[in-house]
Amino acid sequence: MIINAKNITRSYVSGEVETKVLKGIDFAVEAGEFVAIMGRSGAGKSTLLYQLSLLDVPNTGIIVIDGRRTDHMDSEERTQFRLDELGYVFQDYAILPELTAYENVVLPLLMKGMDPEEAKKQVMDALDKMGLADKWKNLPSQLSGGEQQRVSIARAITHNPKILFADEPTANLDGQTAKKIIEIFNDLNEAGQTIVMVTHEKQYTKNCNRIVDLDDGVIVKEHKLKKSKKK
């Protein structure tokens, strides 16, 4: 198991009101799997993803990623682990508007202390995989929504993360562009990338290995899929 989570709970307190979002979830992912987390709005999908991806800390429970217990990490260790081992794609792209496509992708590598020339090679390779080699100098304002999302995917994969987490990566895109983004995820998974994706669109899960359905903070259903073969 590359992810093994046990009894994950997460609640939020506002004044005297406590809202329980996750209610004792067990969740595991095999290396190389493409897993979709689905459920209605408010079911706890993104909250679960944030716990698994170390962007948040659960109230209770244990999360082991690639053999490491994350509850044994301090804040600095968690940050470094995210930077070294995990990749993230968000529905709002989360790229910096004042930086070019290249600069957005190279920034995490430079933060890790990578040699600039080696970083440039990896970044251009990632942008080329996304079909953006000719737009590396463009600012986000000069790119379409789909191109901006591809920049965010390039940034997420350029350091070869063990796990790629995607939170509603197609939510702000038209149908045709969304389909292209999902095809990119499928290609990455075919090449061995482990992916955990939150989505509310069942049509984008046909090439996943497994769908996990959440409702009211608990897993209500889980089923494996036979991946569609490429034509």
N, C-alpha and C positions, 0 to 999 in steps of 0.2 A: 504493500500500500504506500502510495506517495503522500496521501492525506488520510489520516485516521482521527476523526473527531468523536468524542464521547460526551453525552449529556450536556450539550451546549445550551445554555440559557442566556437570554439578553432582555433586559427590561430598561425602560427609561422613566425617570421621575420628573414630573412637572408640578411644583408645589407639593400638595399632599396626594397627588394622583400618580400611581405607578401603572405603566402600560407594559404588559408582558408581551414581547414580540416573538421570542423564540422560547419554546417550552420543553427543553430536554431532548435535543436532537442528536442522533447518532448518524454520522455521515462519513463514508469512505470513498476514496477514488484510487483506482489502479493507475500506475504509470502508463502513459500512452492512451488513456481513455479520453473521450470527448463526452462530457456530461452536461446535460441541460437541466437547470432548475426552473420549474414553472409553477404558476399559481396566480390567483387573482390579485388585484392591487391590494396591498396591505397584508398579504399572506406571510411576509417575512423573507422574501427571496433575496433582496439586496442586503438586508441585515445579515442573513446567513453568509452571503458571499463576503461581506466585510469582515466577519469573524474568521472565516477560512483563509482569507488573504492577508490577515494581520493588519488590516486597516482600522480595526476596532478590537476591543478586548471583551470577551464574554464575561458575564457575571459569575458563571460557574461552568465547569467542564474542562476537558483536556483536548488540545489539538496537537497532533504530531504531524510534522511535515518533513518528508524525506528523512525520517528517523530522529528528528529533533523535537523535543517537547518545547512548544513555544511559550508555555507558562513559566519556563525556567529562564527565559530571556528577559533582560532588562530593556528599557526603551531604546537605548542605543543599539543593542544587539538586534532587536526587532527591525529597526530602520535599516541596518546593514544587510540583514537577511532579505528583506524586501528588495533592496537595491541589487543584491547579487543573484538571487534565486527566483524571483517572481516577476511577472509582467502583468500590466493592467491596461484594459481598454474600457473606456466609459462612454455612455451615450452622448455626453456633451463634448466629446473629443479630448477635453482637458489639455489642449496645447496652448502655448503662450503666443498671443497675437502679435507681439512685437518681434518675435524670432522667426527666421525662415524655416522651411521644412527641415533643412539640414540641421540647423541649430537646435531645433526642438528634439530631434532624434539623437544628436551627439551629446547633449547636455548630461544625461545620466551616466554616460561612459566616462566623460571628463570628471564628473563628481566621484567616480570610483578610482580616479587616478590613472586611467588608461593612457598610454602613449598617444598623442594626437594623430599621428600618421596611421597607427593601427586602428584607432577609433574611426578615422575617415574612411578607411577601407571597409570596415564593418557596416558603417552607416550607409554608404553608397550601395553596398550589396543589398541591405535591407530595403532601401528605397527602390532599387531595381526590381526586387521581388514584388513590390507593391505597384509596379508600373509607373513610378514617379521619378525615375532617374533624370528626366528632362525638366523637372520642376523643383529641384532641390533648393534653388535660390528664391522660390516664391514665398511670400508671406501667406498666412492663413486666409487673409482677406482676398487673396488672388487665387484661392482654391475653392472648388465646390465642396459641399458637405461630405460627399463620398471620398473625395481626395483628402480632406482633413482627417477623416476617420482612418484612411490608409496610412497617413503620417503617424497617427497615434498607434496603429498596429506595428508599423516599422519601429517606432520607439520602444514598444513593448517587447519585441522579439530580437532586437539587435544584439543583446547580451546573452542570447540563448537561454532563456529562463527555464527552470524545471517545470513550472506551471504557469499557464496564461489564464488570467481571470478576466472575464468580459461581462460587464453589467449593462444589459439592454443595448448592445452595440449597434443595433439597427433602428432604434426607436425614433431617431430624428431624420431618417432617410426615406426616400421614395422606394417603392417596391423593387424596381429594377436595380437601383444602387444597393439596396439591402441584400438582394440576392447575390450580388458580386462580393460583398463583404463576407457573407456566409461561405461562399465558394473559397475565399482566401483562408478562412478558418478550417474548412475541410481539407484544403491542400496542406496546411500546417500540421493538422492532425495525422494525415496520411504519411507525413514525413517524420512522425513520432512525437509531436508536441502534445503534452497533456493540456487539456482545456476544460475549464469549468465556466459555463456561460449561463447567465440569467436571461430569460426571454419570455415574452408573453405570446409569441407567435409560433404556433405548433408547426407551421410549414417550414420553419427554419431549423427544425430538429431532426429531419429525416436522415441526416448523416451522423447523428450522435450515436454513441454506444448505449446510452442510458438516459432516461428521463426521470427526474425526481419531482413529484408534485407536492407542493406545500399548501397547507390551508390552516389559517389561524395559529401559525407558529409551530406546527408539527408536520412531519412527513406523513401524508395520507396514502400515497401510492408511489411505487417505484417499478419501472419496467425496462427491460433491456430491448434494444432494437437491433435488427439485422441491418447493418449499414448498407445503403445503396451503393452499388458499384458504379464507377465512372464509365461513361460511354465513350 
